[in-house]
Amino acid sequence: MGHHVAITSTLAVFEAFLPGRPLFEERQLQAMSPEAAISYLTAKERVSHGTIRDEKWLRKEMEFEREFVAAGGLLIAGCDPTGNGGALPGFGDQRNLELLVEAGFKPEEAIRIYTLNGAQYLGQADRIGSINSGKQADLVVVEGDPSAQIADCEKVKYVFKEGVAYDPAKLIDSVRGTLGIH
């Protein structure tokens, strides 16, 4: 911790290169440009044949991240674009939250990794990263309780940016068919 080193969890990227994982949702394919969708589906087909990566590869990364945190390391998270297009912004972040829980983190820990930890690393925790009076009011409201069922993170009801509420369905519709590899 004294060296100000953090590791970024990108479990959704690791998962994208495994056969049979992730179960890519139709909503993600619809958001992709046609070229990106074809590229992704082609890459997934290649991954399913003759891959040297297996479930143990993902489990090893999950174990590493848990041990890093247990040793006092600062784990942050984000969604890097992948060579096969399988980790789209937003969708990949939601999946990464679920994978952090699958890795053994409690839902509250996974949410903290995604929010406050990044703000702490950037030296911005007094301004962003948690819900407190006087902090920047960007947040997501979901239906359900992600602390009990992490998959509820996908049930986005509202997105608040600078205090203004946005309809997530309209946001997704505004980019439908345009996301992905260009």
Buried (B, 14 or more C-beta within 10 A) or exposed (E): EEEEEBBBBBBBBBBBBBBEBBEBEEEBBEBBBEEBBBBBBEBBEEBEEEEEEEEEBBEEBBEEBBEBBEEEBBBBBBBEBBEBBBBBEBBBBBBBBBBBBBBEBEBEBBBBBBBBBBBBBEEEBEEBBEEEEEBEEEBBEBEBEBEEEBBBBBBBEBBEEEEEEBEBEEEBEEBEBEBBBE
